[in-house]
Amino acid sequence: QVQLVESGGGLVQAGGSLRLSCAASGSIFAISDMNWYRQAPGKQRELVAGITSGGNTNYADFVKGRFTISRENAKNTVYLQMNSLKPEDTAVYYCNLVLRLLSRKDYWGQGTQVTVSS
């Protein structure tokens, strides 16, 4: 069973920065794709950024140029560096691990709150 533990959320003023971390247990991290999603109150969960096992990245348009996703396989950890934060970035941020073998298997963290004040 894979466990994902997020950290790094908090309260920050608009224009500030935060770095989220997500540590995974187990031995499948290096062969898994990793994503960050977020969910604001009353809204659907949305993809923020992703990084494949090979290091290819993708970003939602609303974070391009502001957020950077990275991974450190030696530490089983994925990061989300968030700069130039806006009040609309306020949400619970979730880490997602995707393992693709014979079928797709998703694992989720418990989420970390990010609040950006204006």
Secondary structure by P-SEA (a helix, b strand, c coil): cbbbbbcccccccccbbbbbbbbbcccccccbbbbbbbbcccccccccccccccbbbbbcccccccbbbbbbccccbbbbbbcccccccccbbbbbbbbbccbbbbbbccbbbbbbcc
